[in-house]
Amino acid sequence: MKTIHKTLNQQSLTDVIRGVGTGRCLKILCPNCGSDATRRHAIHSNLIETACQNCDYFLVLCSETGNVVEAYAPGIPFN
């Protein structure tokens, strides 16, 4: 795949992950609803994307620092 050369403000992080290619894609249980979800590890950008199509859960983290880059989790309240 070809790397997309735009700033993060011009595109979503999902496009960045798909643009640089994924090293591996794992099927996991969604931490929000428990149904099937996917976890993708980006090869060059050190990002990990977790997504569930059933409940629309979405999480992108940095694999080096563990910091959350982007998140959307419907149904999980903030405390």
PyMOL Python script that loads the backbone (N, CA, C, O; Angstrom):
from pymol import cmd

cmd.read_pdbstr("""\
ATOM      1  N   MET A   1       0.820  -1.171   0.000  1.00  0.00           N
ATOM      2  CA  MET A   1       0.000   0.000   0.000  1.00  0.00           C
ATOM      3  C   MET A   1       0.871   1.244   0.000  1.00  0.00           C
ATOM      4  O   MET A   1       2.031   1.212   0.411  1.00  0.00           O
ATOM      5  N   LYS A   2       0.307   2.308  -0.455  1.00  0.00           N
ATOM      6  CA  LYS A   2       1.016   3.562  -0.580  1.00  0.00           C
ATOM      7  C   LYS A   2       0.719   4.457   0.614  1.00  0.00           C
ATOM      8  O   LYS A   2      -0.434   4.577   1.028  1.00  0.00           O
ATOM      9  N   THR A   3       1.752   5.087   1.169  1.00  0.00           N
ATOM     10  CA  THR A   3       1.562   5.986   2.295  1.00  0.00           C
ATOM     11  C   THR A   3       0.906   7.273   1.820  1.00  0.00           C
ATOM     12  O   THR A   3       1.283   7.830   0.789  1.00  0.00           O
ATOM     13  N   ILE A   4      -0.068   7.736   2.571  1.00  0.00           N
ATOM     14  CA  ILE A   4      -0.783   8.972   2.250  1.00  0.00           C
ATOM     15  C   ILE A   4      -0.042  10.122   2.917  1.00  0.00           C
ATOM     16  O   ILE A   4       0.215  10.077   4.120  1.00  0.00           O
ATOM     17  N   HIS A   5       0.303  11.151   2.150  1.00  0.00           N
ATOM     18  CA  HIS A   5       1.058  12.280   2.691  1.00  0.00           C
ATOM     19  C   HIS A   5       0.151  13.484   2.886  1.00  0.00           C
ATOM     20  O   HIS A   5       0.084  14.360   2.024  1.00  0.00           O
ATOM     21  N   LYS A   6      -0.546  13.531   4.013  1.00  0.00           N
ATOM     22  CA  LYS A   6      -1.376  14.651   4.429  1.00  0.00           C
ATOM     23  C   LYS A   6      -1.178  14.816   5.921  1.00  0.00           C
ATOM     24  O   LYS A   6      -0.685  13.908   6.591  1.00  0.00           O
ATOM     25  N   THR A   7      -1.549  15.943   6.432  1.00  0.00           N
ATOM     26  CA  THR A   7      -1.465  16.119   7.877  1.00  0.00           C
ATOM     27  C   THR A   7      -2.654  15.427   8.524  1.00  0.00           C
ATOM     28  O   THR A   7      -3.656  15.146   7.866  1.00  0.00           O
ATOM     29  N   LEU A   8      -2.535  15.155   9.814  1.00  0.00           N
ATOM     30  CA  LEU A   8      -3.613  14.485  10.533  1.00  0.00           C
ATOM     31  C   LEU A   8      -4.870  15.335  10.579  1.00  0.00           C
ATOM     32  O   LEU A   8      -5.967  14.795  10.724  1.00  0.00           O
ATOM     33  N   ASN A   9      -4.740  16.652  10.459  1.00  0.00           N
ATOM     34  CA  ASN A   9      -5.921  17.518  10.467  1.00  0.00           C
ATOM     35  C   ASN A   9      -6.751  17.348   9.196  1.00  0.00           C
ATOM     36  O   ASN A   9      -7.939  17.668   9.200  1.00  0.00           O
ATOM     37  N   GLN A  10      -6.158  16.856   8.117  1.00  0.00           N
ATOM     38  CA  GLN A  10      -6.853  16.738   6.847  1.00  0.00           C
ATOM     39  C   GLN A  10      -7.463  15.364   6.624  1.00  0.00           C
ATOM     40  O   GLN A  10      -8.207  15.180   5.661  1.00  0.00           O
ATOM     41  N   GLN A  11      -7.178  14.412   7.469  1.00  0.00           N
ATOM     42  CA  GLN A  11      -7.723  13.073   7.284  1.00  0.00           C
ATOM     43  C   GLN A  11      -7.905  12.401   8.630  1.00  0.00           C
ATOM     44  O   GLN A  11      -7.357  12.841   9.641  1.00  0.00           O
ATOM     45  N   SER A  12      -8.672  11.340   8.628  1.00  0.00           N
ATOM     46  CA  SER A  12      -8.898  10.637   9.889  1.00  0.00           C
ATOM     47  C   SER A  12      -7.742   9.691  10.174  1.00  0.00           C
ATOM     48  O   SER A  12      -6.989   9.328   9.270  1.00  0.00           O
ATOM     49  N   LEU A  13      -7.604   9.292  11.437  1.00  0.00           N
ATOM     50  CA  LEU A  13      -6.556   8.351  11.809  1.00  0.00           C
ATOM     51  C   LEU A  13      -6.771   6.990  11.182  1.00  0.00           C
ATOM     52  O   LEU A  13      -5.809   6.260  10.948  1.00  0.00           O
ATOM     53  N   THR A  14      -8.015   6.636  10.906  1.00  0.00           N
ATOM     54  CA  THR A  14      -8.289   5.369  10.236  1.00  0.00           C
ATOM     55  C   THR A  14      -7.659   5.354   8.857  1.00  0.00           C
ATOM     56  O   THR A  14      -7.113   4.331   8.443  1.00  0.00           O
ATOM     57  N   ASP A  15      -7.724   6.478   8.128  1.00  0.00           N
ATOM     58  CA  ASP A  15      -7.086   6.570   6.820  1.00  0.00           C
ATOM     59  C   ASP A  15      -5.579   6.435   6.941  1.00  0.00           C
ATOM     60  O   ASP A  15      -4.945   5.825   6.080  1.00  0.00           O
ATOM     61  N   VAL A  16      -4.994   6.994   7.994  1.00  0.00           N
ATOM     62  CA  VAL A  16      -3.554   6.883   8.200  1.00  0.00           C
ATOM     63  C   VAL A  16      -3.173   5.429   8.423  1.00  0.00           C
ATOM     64  O   VAL A  16      -2.210   4.945   7.828  1.00  0.00           O
ATOM     65  N   ILE A  17      -3.913   4.727   9.268  1.00  0.00           N
ATOM     66  CA  ILE A  17      -3.608   3.333   9.562  1.00  0.00           C
ATOM     67  C   ILE A  17      -3.734   2.482   8.304  1.00  0.00           C
ATOM     68  O   ILE A  17      -2.870   1.649   8.032  1.00  0.00           O
ATOM     69  N   ARG A  18      -4.799   2.681   7.539  1.00  0.00           N
ATOM     70  CA  ARG A  18      -4.975   1.902   6.321  1.00  0.00           C
ATOM     71  C   ARG A  18      -3.990   2.307   5.241  1.00  0.00           C
ATOM     72  O   ARG A  18      -3.627   1.485   4.401  1.00  0.00           O
ATOM     73  N   GLY A  19      -3.547   3.565   5.246  1.00  0.00           N
ATOM     74  CA  GLY A  19      -2.614   4.053   4.240  1.00  0.00           C
ATOM     75  C   GLY A  19      -1.226   3.449   4.379  1.00  0.00           C
ATOM     76  O   GLY A  19      -0.569   3.184   3.372  1.00  0.00           O
ATOM     77  N   VAL A  20      -0.768   3.228   5.604  1.00  0.00           N
ATOM     78  CA  VAL A  20       0.566   2.675   5.804  1.00  0.00           C
ATOM     79  C   VAL A  20       0.551   1.158   5.876  1.00  0.00           C
ATOM     80  O   VAL A  20       1.613   0.536   5.898  1.00  0.00           O
ATOM     81  N   GLY A  21      -0.595   0.564   5.913  1.00  0.00           N
ATOM     82  CA  GLY A  21      -0.680  -0.890   5.959  1.00  0.00           C
ATOM     83  C   GLY A  21      -0.785  -1.401   7.379  1.00  0.00           C
ATOM     84  O   GLY A  21      -0.354  -0.739   8.322  1.00  0.00           O
ATOM     85  N   THR A  22      -1.351  -2.568   7.525  1.00  0.00           N
ATOM     86  CA  THR A  22      -1.489  -3.157   8.851  1.00  0.00           C
ATOM     87  C   THR A  22      -0.603  -4.377   8.949  1.00  0.00           C
ATOM     88  O   THR A  22      -0.474  -5.149   7.999  1.00  0.00           O
ATOM     89  N   GLY A  23       0.001  -4.540  10.102  1.00  0.00           N
ATOM     90  CA  GLY A  23       0.849  -5.694  10.327  1.00  0.00           C
ATOM     91  C   GLY A  23       0.027  -6.933  10.594  1.00  0.00           C
ATOM     92  O   GLY A  23       0.277  -7.994  10.022  1.00  0.00           O
ATOM     93  N   ARG A  24      -0.947  -6.796  11.463  1.00  0.00           N
ATOM     94  CA  ARG A  24      -1.820  -7.931  11.755  1.00  0.00           C
ATOM     95  C   ARG A  24      -3.170  -7.418  12.211  1.00  0.00           C
ATOM     96  O   ARG A  24      -3.284  -6.338  12.791  1.00  0.00           O
ATOM     97  N   CYS A  25      -4.175  -8.204  11.940  1.00  0.00           N
ATOM     98  CA  CYS A  25      -5.540  -7.866  12.323  1.00  0.00           C
ATOM     99  C   CYS A  25      -6.062  -9.028  13.162  1.00  0.00           C
ATOM    100  O   CYS A  25      -6.098 -10.169  12.702  1.00  0.00           O
ATOM    101  N   LEU A  26      -6.464  -8.731  14.386  1.00  0.00           N
ATOM    102  CA  LEU A  26      -6.923  -9.759  15.307  1.00  0.00           C
ATOM    103  C   LEU A  26      -8.410  -9.612  15.553  1.00  0.00           C
ATOM    104  O   LEU A  26      -8.928  -8.496  15.598  1.00  0.00           O
ATOM    105  N   LYS A  27      -9.097 -10.726  15.712  1.00  0.00           N
ATOM    106  CA  LYS A  27     -10.495 -10.697  16.149  1.00  0.00           C
ATOM    107  C   LYS A  27     -10.476 -10.803  17.663  1.00  0.00           C
ATOM    108  O   LYS A  27      -9.862 -11.706  18.232  1.00  0.00           O
ATOM    109  N   ILE A  28     -11.163  -9.860  18.309  1.00  0.00           N
ATOM    110  CA  ILE A  28     -11.238  -9.836  19.769  1.00  0.00           C
ATOM    111  C   ILE A  28     -12.683  -9.619  20.173  1.00  0.00           C
ATOM    112  O   ILE A  28     -13.543  -9.401  19.320  1.00  0.00           O
ATOM    113  N   LEU A  29     -12.956  -9.678  21.464  1.00  0.00           N
ATOM    114  CA  LEU A  29     -14.271  -9.319  21.982  1.00  0.00           C
ATOM    115  C   LEU A  29     -14.274  -7.832  22.278  1.00  0.00           C
ATOM    116  O   LEU A  29     -13.318  -7.303  22.846  1.00  0.00           O
ATOM    117  N   CYS A  30     -15.341  -7.164  21.896  1.00  0.00           N
ATOM    118  CA  CYS A  30     -15.476  -5.730  22.120  1.00  0.00           C
ATOM    119  C   CYS A  30     -15.506  -5.429  23.618  1.00  0.00           C
ATOM    120  O   CYS A  30     -16.273  -6.051  24.354  1.00  0.00           O
ATOM    121  N   PRO A  31     -14.686  -4.489  24.077  1.00  0.00           N
ATOM    122  CA  PRO A  31     -14.704  -4.142  25.501  1.00  0.00           C
ATOM    123  C   PRO A  31     -15.973  -3.394  25.913  1.00  0.00           C
ATOM    124  O   PRO A  31     -16.242  -3.247  27.105  1.00  0.00           O
ATOM    125  N   ASN A  32     -16.748  -2.922  24.946  1.00  0.00           N
ATOM    126  CA  ASN A  32     -17.967  -2.173  25.239  1.00  0.00           C
ATOM    127  C   ASN A  32     -19.200  -3.079  25.289  1.00  0.00           C
ATOM    128  O   ASN A  32     -19.977  -3.011  26.241  1.00  0.00           O
ATOM    129  N   CYS A  33     -19.387  -3.932  24.264  1.00  0.00           N
ATOM    130  CA  CYS A  33     -20.619  -4.734  24.200  1.00  0.00           C
ATOM    131  C   CYS A  33     -20.380  -6.247  24.227  1.00  0.00           C
ATOM    132  O   CYS A  33     -21.328  -7.008  24.421  1.00  0.00           O
ATOM    133  N   GLY A  34     -19.148  -6.693  24.038  1.00  0.00           N
ATOM    134  CA  GLY A  34     -18.844  -8.118  24.106  1.00  0.00           C
ATOM    135  C   GLY A  34     -18.975  -8.873  22.799  1.00  0.00           C
ATOM    136  O   GLY A  34     -18.690 -10.071  22.759  1.00  0.00           O
ATOM    137  N   SER A  35     -19.399  -8.210  21.717  1.00  0.00           N
ATOM    138  CA  SER A  35     -19.513  -8.903  20.430  1.00  0.00           C
ATOM    139  C   SER A  35     -18.151  -8.903  19.724  1.00  0.00           C
ATOM    140  O   SER A  35     -17.169  -8.394  20.264  1.00  0.00           O
ATOM    141  N   ASP A  36     -18.097  -9.474  18.523  1.00  0.00           N
ATOM    142  CA  ASP A  36     -16.845  -9.537  17.772  1.00  0.00           C
ATOM    143  C   ASP A  36     -16.374  -8.147  17.372  1.00  0.00           C
ATOM    144  O   ASP A  36     -17.167  -7.323  16.916  1.00  0.00           O
ATOM    145  N   ALA A  37     -15.083  -7.889  17.543  1.00  0.00           N
ATOM    146  CA  ALA A  37     -14.465  -6.631  17.153  1.00  0.00           C
ATOM    147  C   ALA A  37     -13.127  -6.940  16.501  1.00  0.00           C
ATOM    148  O   ALA A  37     -12.674  -8.084  16.533  1.00  0.00           O
ATOM    149  N   THR A  38     -12.492  -5.939  15.912  1.00  0.00           N
ATOM    150  CA  THR A  38     -11.187  -6.129  15.290  1.00  0.00           C
ATOM    151  C   THR A  38     -10.164  -5.213  15.942  1.00  0.00           C
ATOM    152  O   THR A  38     -10.490  -4.113  16.387  1.00  0.00           O
ATOM    153  N   ARG A  39      -8.925  -5.680  15.991  1.00  0.00           N
ATOM    154  CA  ARG A  39      -7.810  -4.872  16.474  1.00  0.00           C
ATOM    155  C   ARG A  39      -6.733  -4.916  15.406  1.00  0.00           C
ATOM    156  O   ARG A  39      -6.229  -5.984  15.058  1.00  0.00           O
ATOM    157  N   ARG A  40      -6.381  -3.738  14.885  1.00  0.00           N
ATOM    158  CA  ARG A  40      -5.377  -3.627  13.828  1.00  0.00           C
ATOM    159  C   ARG A  40      -4.139  -2.929  14.371  1.00  0.00           C
ATOM    160  O   ARG A  40      -4.244  -1.925  15.076  1.00  0.00           O
ATOM    161  N   HIS A  41      -2.977  -3.457  14.043  1.00  0.00           N
ATOM    162  CA  HIS A  41      -1.706  -2.870  14.431  1.00  0.00           C
ATOM    163  C   HIS A  41      -1.056  -2.282  13.184  1.00  0.00           C
ATOM    164  O   HIS A  41      -0.755  -3.012  12.239  1.00  0.00           O
ATOM    165  N   ALA A  42      -0.837  -0.968  13.171  1.00  0.00           N
ATOM    166  CA  ALA A  42      -0.188  -0.322  12.032  1.00  0.00           C
ATOM    167  C   ALA A  42       1.309  -0.607  12.092  1.00  0.00           C
ATOM    168  O   ALA A  42       1.912  -0.565  13.164  1.00  0.00           O
ATOM    169  N   ILE A  43       1.893  -0.892  10.960  1.00  0.00           N
ATOM    170  CA  ILE A  43       3.301  -1.274  10.899  1.00  0.00           C
ATOM    171  C   ILE A  43       4.222  -0.096  11.186  1.00  0.00           C
ATOM    172  O   ILE A  43       5.103  -0.200  12.040  1.00  0.00           O
ATOM    173  N   HIS A  44       4.036   1.018  10.493  1.00  0.00           N
ATOM    174  CA  HIS A  44       4.987   2.118  10.559  1.00  0.00           C
ATOM    175  C   HIS A  44       4.618   3.236  11.517  1.00  0.00           C
ATOM    176  O   HIS A  44       5.494   4.005  11.914  1.00  0.00           O
ATOM    177  N   SER A  45       3.374   3.355  11.898  1.00  0.00           N
ATOM    178  CA  SER A  45       2.962   4.501  12.699  1.00  0.00           C
ATOM    179  C   SER A  45       2.816   4.200  14.187  1.00  0.00           C
ATOM    180  O   SER A  45       2.510   5.112  14.956  1.00  0.00           O
ATOM    181  N   ASN A  46       3.021   2.967  14.621  1.00  0.00           N
ATOM    182  CA  ASN A  46       2.893   2.562  16.026  1.00  0.00           C
ATOM    183  C   ASN A  46       1.521   2.848  16.606  1.00  0.00           C
ATOM    184  O   ASN A  46       1.401   3.164  17.789  1.00  0.00           O
ATOM    185  N   LEU A  47       0.477   2.741  15.782  1.00  0.00           N
ATOM    186  CA  LEU A  47      -0.882   2.942  16.251  1.00  0.00           C
ATOM    187  C   LEU A  47      -1.624   1.619  16.292  1.00  0.00           C
ATOM    188  O   LEU A  47      -1.404   0.745  15.453  1.00  0.00           O
ATOM    189  N   ILE A  48      -2.501   1.480  17.267  1.00  0.00           N
ATOM    190  CA  ILE A  48      -3.355   0.305  17.397  1.00  0.00           C
ATOM    191  C   ILE A  48      -4.798   0.788  17.348  1.00  0.00           C
ATOM    192  O   ILE A  48      -5.202   1.644  18.135  1.00  0.00           O
ATOM    193  N   GLU A  49      -5.574   0.231  16.415  1.00  0.00           N
ATOM    194  CA  GLU A  49      -6.980   0.606  16.265  1.00  0.00           C
ATOM    195  C   GLU A  49      -7.855  -0.556  16.699  1.00  0.00           C
ATOM    196  O   GLU A  49      -7.676  -1.677  16.221  1.00  0.00           O
ATOM    197  N   THR A  50      -8.796  -0.309  17.594  1.00  0.00           N
ATOM    198  CA  THR A  50      -9.789  -1.291  17.998  1.00  0.00           C
ATOM    199  C   THR A  50     -11.151  -0.758  17.579  1.00  0.00           C
ATOM    200  O   THR A  50     -11.500   0.378  17.899  1.00  0.00           O
ATOM    201  N   ALA A  51     -11.928  -1.581  16.857  1.00  0.00           N
ATOM    202  CA  ALA A  51     -13.219  -1.131  16.348  1.00  0.00           C
ATOM    203  C   ALA A  51     -14.245  -2.252  16.414  1.00  0.00           C
ATOM    204  O   ALA A  51     -13.935  -3.419  16.175  1.00  0.00           O
ATOM    205  N   CYS A  52     -15.478  -1.868  16.744  1.00  0.00           N
ATOM    206  CA  CYS A  52     -16.603  -2.797  16.778  1.00  0.00           C
ATOM    207  C   CYS A  52     -17.694  -2.270  15.855  1.00  0.00           C
ATOM    208  O   CYS A  52     -18.144  -1.135  16.012  1.00  0.00           O
ATOM    209  N   GLN A  53     -18.113  -3.068  14.912  1.00  0.00           N
ATOM    210  CA  GLN A  53     -19.175  -2.664  13.991  1.00  0.00           C
ATOM    211  C   GLN A  53     -20.553  -2.748  14.637  1.00  0.00           C
ATOM    212  O   GLN A  53     -21.484  -2.078  14.191  1.00  0.00           O
ATOM    213  N   ASN A  54     -20.693  -3.554  15.674  1.00  0.00           N
ATOM    214  CA  ASN A  54     -21.985  -3.748  16.320  1.00  0.00           C
ATOM    215  C   ASN A  54     -22.420  -2.526  17.142  1.00  0.00           C
ATOM    216  O   ASN A  54     -23.552  -2.063  17.005  1.00  0.00           O
ATOM    217  N   CYS A  55     -21.532  -2.006  17.990  1.00  0.00           N
ATOM    218  CA  CYS A  55     -21.910  -0.893  18.881  1.00  0.00           C
ATOM    219  C   CYS A  55     -21.196   0.411  18.548  1.00  0.00           C
ATOM    220  O   CYS A  55     -21.385   1.402  19.252  1.00  0.00           O
ATOM    221  N   ASP A  56     -20.383   0.439  17.499  1.00  0.00           N
ATOM    222  CA  ASP A  56     -19.682   1.635  17.034  1.00  0.00           C
ATOM    223  C   ASP A  56     -18.556   2.065  17.969  1.00  0.00           C
ATOM    224  O   ASP A  56     -18.181   3.237  17.973  1.00  0.00           O
ATOM    225  N   TYR A  57     -18.008   1.140  18.763  1.00  0.00           N
ATOM    226  CA  TYR A  57     -16.854   1.423  19.624  1.00  0.00           C
ATOM    227  C   TYR A  57     -15.633   1.640  18.745  1.00  0.00           C
ATOM    228  O   TYR A  57     -15.436   0.912  17.771  1.00  0.00           O
ATOM    229  N   PHE A  58     -14.805   2.638  19.075  1.00  0.00           N
ATOM    230  CA  PHE A  58     -13.611   2.936  18.301  1.00  0.00           C
ATOM    231  C   PHE A  58     -12.541   3.487  19.228  1.00  0.00           C
ATOM    232  O   PHE A  58     -12.815   4.385  20.025  1.00  0.00           O
ATOM    233  N   LEU A  59     -11.320   2.958  19.133  1.00  0.00           N
ATOM    234  CA  LEU A  59     -10.224   3.400  19.983  1.00  0.00           C
ATOM    235  C   LEU A  59      -8.924   3.317  19.199  1.00  0.00           C
ATOM    236  O   LEU A  59      -8.639   2.293  18.577  1.00  0.00           O
ATOM    237  N   VAL A  60      -8.131   4.388  19.222  1.00  0.00           N
ATOM    238  CA  VAL A  60      -6.800   4.390  18.614  1.00  0.00           C
ATOM    239  C   VAL A  60      -5.818   4.768  19.696  1.00  0.00           C
ATOM    240  O   VAL A  60      -5.963   5.810  20.334  1.00  0.00           O
ATOM    241  N   LEU A  61      -4.802   3.917  19.912  1.00  0.00           N
ATOM    242  CA  LEU A  61      -3.775   4.202  20.906  1.00  0.00           C
ATOM    243  C   LEU A  61      -2.399   4.110  20.301  1.00  0.00           C
ATOM    244  O   LEU A  61      -2.196   3.464  19.273  1.00  0.00           O
ATOM    245  N   CYS A  62      -1.448   4.766  20.952  1.00  0.00           N
ATOM    246  CA  CYS A  62      -0.046   4.664  20.581  1.00  0.00           C
ATOM    247  C   CYS A  62       0.504   3.413  21.262  1.00  0.00           C
ATOM    248  O   CYS A  62       0.364   3.250  22.474  1.00  0.00           O
ATOM    249  N   SER A  63       1.127   2.534  20.483  1.00  0.00           N
ATOM    250  CA  SER A  63       1.635   1.289  21.061  1.00  0.00           C
ATOM    251  C   SER A  63       2.891   1.508  21.899  1.00  0.00           C
ATOM    252  O   SER A  63       3.218   0.670  22.740  1.00  0.00           O
ATOM    253  N   GLU A  64       3.596   2.610  21.690  1.00  0.00           N
ATOM    254  CA  GLU A  64       4.807   2.884  22.470  1.00  0.00           C
ATOM    255  C   GLU A  64       4.491   3.481  23.836  1.00  0.00           C
ATOM    256  O   GLU A  64       5.070   3.077  24.844  1.00  0.00           O
ATOM    257  N   THR A  65       3.567   4.450  23.868  1.00  0.00           N
ATOM    258  CA  THR A  65       3.290   5.157  25.119  1.00  0.00           C
ATOM    259  C   THR A  65       2.012   4.707  25.814  1.00  0.00           C
ATOM    260  O   THR A  65       1.853   4.903  27.019  1.00  0.00           O
ATOM    261  N   GLY A  66       1.095   4.099  25.051  1.00  0.00           N
ATOM    262  CA  GLY A  66      -0.188   3.711  25.613  1.00  0.00           C
ATOM    263  C   GLY A  66      -1.186   4.859  25.676  1.00  0.00           C
ATOM    264  O   GLY A  66      -2.290   4.692  26.193  1.00  0.00           O
ATOM    265  N   ASN A  67      -0.807   6.022  25.154  1.00  0.00           N
ATOM    266  CA  ASN A  67      -1.702   7.183  25.162  1.00  0.00           C
ATOM    267  C   ASN A  67      -2.833   7.004  24.169  1.00  0.00           C
ATOM    268  O   ASN A  67      -2.627   6.479  23.075  1.00  0.00           O
ATOM    269  N   VAL A  68      -4.037   7.444  24.549  1.00  0.00           N
ATOM    270  CA  VAL A  68      -5.189   7.405  23.665  1.00  0.00           C
ATOM    271  C   VAL A  68      -5.073   8.563  22.683  1.00  0.00           C
ATOM    272  O   VAL A  68      -4.916   9.716  23.085  1.00  0.00           O
ATOM    273  N   VAL A  69      -5.152   8.246  21.380  1.00  0.00           N
ATOM    274  CA  VAL A  69      -5.063   9.255  20.334  1.00  0.00           C
ATOM    275  C   VAL A  69      -6.459   9.704  19.926  1.00  0.00           C
ATOM    276  O   VAL A  69      -6.704  10.896  19.742  1.00  0.00           O
ATOM    277  N   GLU A  70      -7.375   8.745  19.785  1.00  0.00           N
ATOM    278  CA  GLU A  70      -8.748   9.043  19.410  1.00  0.00           C
ATOM    279  C   GLU A  70      -9.635   7.957  19.995  1.00  0.00           C
ATOM    280  O   GLU A  70      -9.253   6.787  20.014  1.00  0.00           O
ATOM    281  N   ALA A  71     -10.827   8.335  20.478  1.00  0.00           N
ATOM    282  CA  ALA A  71     -11.726   7.345  21.066  1.00  0.00           C
ATOM    283  C   ALA A  71     -13.179   7.758  20.896  1.00  0.00           C
ATOM    284  O   ALA A  71     -13.525   8.939  20.938  1.00  0.00           O
ATOM    285  N   TYR A  72     -14.014   6.750  20.703  1.00  0.00           N
ATOM    286  CA  TYR A  72     -15.462   6.932  20.682  1.00  0.00           C
ATOM    287  C   TYR A  72     -16.065   5.667  21.250  1.00  0.00           C
ATOM    288  O   TYR A  72     -15.918   4.588  20.676  1.00  0.00           O
ATOM    289  N   ALA A  73     -16.737   5.797  22.368  1.00  0.00           N
ATOM    290  CA  ALA A  73     -17.301   4.622  23.026  1.00  0.00           C
ATOM    291  C   ALA A  73     -18.713   4.950  23.500  1.00  0.00           C
ATOM    292  O   ALA A  73     -18.885   5.426  24.623  1.00  0.00           O
ATOM    293  N   PRO A  74     -19.726   4.708  22.673  1.00  0.00           N
ATOM    294  CA  PRO A  74     -21.082   4.982  23.108  1.00  0.00           C
ATOM    295  C   PRO A  74     -21.507   4.059  24.242  1.00  0.00           C
ATOM    296  O   PRO A  74     -21.216   2.863  24.226  1.00  0.00           O
ATOM    297  N   GLY A  75     -22.174   4.608  25.192  1.00  0.00           N
ATOM    298  CA  GLY A  75     -22.665   3.794  26.297  1.00  0.00           C
ATOM    299  C   GLY A  75     -21.717   3.667  27.463  1.00  0.00           C
ATOM    300  O   GLY A  75     -22.095   3.107  28.492  1.00  0.00           O
ATOM    301  N   ILE A  76     -20.488   4.167  27.347  1.00  0.00           N
ATOM    302  CA  ILE A  76     -19.556   4.137  28.460  1.00  0.00           C
ATOM    303  C   ILE A  76     -19.548   5.530  29.088  1.00  0.00           C
ATOM    304  O   ILE A  76     -19.068   6.477  28.464  1.00  0.00           O
ATOM    305  N   PRO A  77     -20.068   5.675  30.309  1.00  0.00           N
ATOM    306  CA  PRO A  77     -20.146   7.011  30.916  1.00  0.00           C
ATOM    307  C   PRO A  77     -18.789   7.493  31.433  1.00  0.00           C
ATOM    308  O   PRO A  77     -17.951   6.694  31.852  1.00  0.00           O
ATOM    309  N   PHE A  78     -18.589   8.803  31.398  1.00  0.00           N
ATOM    310  CA  PHE A  78     -17.407   9.408  32.012  1.00  0.00           C
ATOM    311  C   PHE A  78     -17.670   9.581  33.492  1.00  0.00           C
ATOM    312  O   PHE A  78     -18.778   9.937  33.895  1.00  0.00           O
ATOM    313  N   ASN A  79     -16.664   9.333  34.296  1.00  0.00           N
ATOM    314  CA  ASN A  79     -16.802   9.515  35.756  1.00  0.00           C
ATOM    315  C   ASN A  79     -16.057  10.746  36.194  1.00  0.00           C
ATOM    316  O   ASN A  79     -16.049  11.073  37.381  1.00  0.00           O
TER     317      ASN A  79
END
""", "prot")
cmd.dss("prot")
cmd.show_as("cartoon", "prot")
cmd.util.cbc("prot")
cmd.orient("prot")
